[in-house]
Amino acid sequence: MPPLPTENTGPSGDHNPPEGGPLLADLRSGPPPAGWGVEVSPEAVAALVRQWRGRSFPTPRFDYPGPPPGLRDGPWFDYAVLSVSVLACLWPPPDCRMWSISYAGRRLTDAPALFGAITRWIGPRTRPDLRSFSELDCTQAGWLFAGRGVLQMVPERGDRIARVATAVRERWAGGALHLVEEAGWDGPGVVELLATTIPGYEDEATVGGRRLRFRKLAHLASSLMASRSSRPWVGLDSFPVYPDYMLPRFLRHLGVLRYSPRLSRAVDSRTEIPRHSPEEAAIRWATVYACHLLVEALRAEGVSVTGPRLDYFLWSEAVFGADASRMGEHHRTVTLDY
């Protein structure tokens, strides 16, 4: 099957943005344009709400193996900003084994492996050494992410971590704590500062004359930092879900997302979906919108749920759940955005 096209066209095929520049889309106010290849099923959303009325959606604990158990507050903020900046694209290329590492006597894959690799590199130190991370080169990146199987974009990950560490040292006086203080311990404020001052944290695409701002890693890093903060944060409950590979995979399995025949063939055959193509943008946009519908409808039924709580539940089920192996394929886009 030939690769999907990469040109940024809208449903009408118009290559030019509206007069005055691309408009920032509200991803929670409506679905992506139908011509982009993904639909959200209101019937499936309603069926899930009926099914999940009695379900509990706990606050994310991020208690999986990999992160160092002793870090809190400022050192933990540094760790989270470094590690989440490269917490993306953990699936292997065709005909390759899933990347895994050995850590603390266990074989880890996916997010735990990425966290474990960073923790392993830090060693017995009581906080990440930002200077050493800022000097990371291509060879050292290979050592940092050494394991079995294949992790894509290792040189790019090393370069990103080095630039992130440099930005934290130079822009934020040597610690991400100063970024959090500048934001007033406000989750959306931290997201904004991460996206505008730390390399790799702006996650925005212009497709079909629309600016689509996802900021998946920035939202996740903020939630992760707040999970080990001695001081309470505000605004975290306003976050949307974090659109990645696993959430749309699960939502498609549940019938909430419906792909066009062409996109279905591409996903099911593991054909790469180009970054910032209408199809790739639609998968992520539809994920945010569908989950917003779920959160609002569940709340109307008296269920205590937020975007981050729903995200954690969906991701955990898609990666570790009993039905995870039967959920079909996820889309393939080689990117460090998610």
Salt bridges, closest charged atoms under 4 A:
ASP63 OD2 - ARG61 NH2 3.42
ASP78 OD2 - ARG127 NH2 2.75
ASP159 OD2 - ARG163 NE 3.01
GLU192 OE1 - ARG215 NH1 2.72
GLU202 OE2 - ARG215 NH2 2.83
ASP203 OD2 - ARG284 NH2 2.78
GLU204 OE2 - ARG211 NE 3.11
GLU204 OE1 - ARG213 NE 2.95
ASP268 OD1 - ARG252 NH1 2.91
GLU279 OE2 - ARG262 NH1 3.07
GLU296 OE2 - ARG299 NH1 3.47
GLU301 OE1 - ARG53 NE 3.36
ASP323 OD1 - ARG326 NH2 2.31
GLU329 OE1 - ARG270 NE 3.05
GLU329 OE1 - ARG332 NH1 2.79
ASP337 OD2 - ARG275 NE 2.92
ASP337 OD2 - HIS276 NE2 3.96
